[in-house]
Amino acid sequence: MSNSVQEFNAYRSKMNEKLLADNNLLIKRIFNLDTNAYTEGALDVKTKELLGLVASAVLRCDDCVKYHLETSYKNGVTREEMMEAMGIATLVGGTIVIPHLRRAYEFWEDLEAQQ
């Protein structure tokens, strides 16, 4: 696994454990809602992850972009599908999204390299 992917996942896991161990009911409910929102429903998981990716890019949240890139990748999203989604994100978000597009592309390459 690529170092950037490993580092992201290790940090995310460590901090999620700490946050959830604090036993804050509101935080636990938000985490649960987030998890359940991306399960199969009227929309399939792949589509929901791409929607999450676009929203995250437009909101310029690099951690969120990385999370949705990895879950999209694990759910069979192709590079072409990811790039089309990121193209929509860049169109909607404007040129300020371009640095996030660069980092997303680099992280996607790291995901592919782990094969």
N, C-alpha and C positions, 0 to 999 in steps of 0.2 A: 504494500500500500504506500502511496506517495506520502512524503513527509508532511505536506500541507494538509492532506486529508486526515492523516493520523493526528496531527497537532490539533486540528479543529475538533475532531471527535473526542479526543482525550479531554480537552478543555471543557467542551460542552457537557460531557458526561460528569466530570468532576463538579462543575458548578451546578448542574441540575440536581445532583445528589445533595449538595449543600443546601440549595434553596428548598428542596422538598423535605429535607430533614428538619428544617426550621419549623415545620408543621403549621404553616400559615394556610388556613382553609381557603382563603380567596385565591392565593397563588396556586394551590393544588387544583382548585376548580378551573382556573384559567388553563393550566397545563392539560387537564382532562378534556376540556372543551376543544382545545387546539388539536389534541390527538384524535378525538372523535370526529372532528370536522373533515378530516382527510380520509375517512374510511369510505368504502364503496357505498354509493347511494344512487340517486338519479344520474349523477355523473360518476364515471369510473375514477379510480385512484390516480391514474396517469393524467387525466384531464385536470383533476383538482390540484395535483402537484404543479402542473404547468401554470395554472391560475395563481397559485401561491408564489411561484417563481416570478411571474410578471408583476404581481402586486409588490413583492419584496424589492424588485429592481426599481420600480417607480418610486417606492418609499425610501430607496437608497440604503437598505439594511444589508450590508455584506454578509453578516452571519446568517440572516434569513435566506439570502440568495444561495449561500453554500449549502445550507440545510436542504433547500428545495432542489438544488442541482443534484445532490447525492440521492435523495429519495426518488427524484425523477429518473435518474440513471438506473437505480435499482428496480424501478418499475417499467423498464424497457423503453424509455424515451431515447430516441436517436439524437445524434448531434444535429441533424437537420431540423428536427422538431424543436430542440432546445434553442437553436439559433433563430428559428422563425418566431418562437415565443419571445426571445430576447429582442428581436427586431420590433415586435409590437410594443414591448416595454420601453424601448428607446424612443419610438415614435410618440407614445403617450407621455412619457416622462420628459422628453426633450434631451438635448445634448448633454445636460448635466448627468445623465445616466451612463454616458460613454465610459467613464472610468470604472463603473461597476460592471459594465459589459466586458471590459478588458479582463478584470479580475475573475469574472464568471467563466470566461473562455479558458483562462489559465487553470482554474480549478477543475473544469471539465476535462482538460487534457490530463490533469493528475488523476482523475477518476478513471479515465481510459487506460492510463499507464499502469494502473494497479492490476490489470488483467494478466 
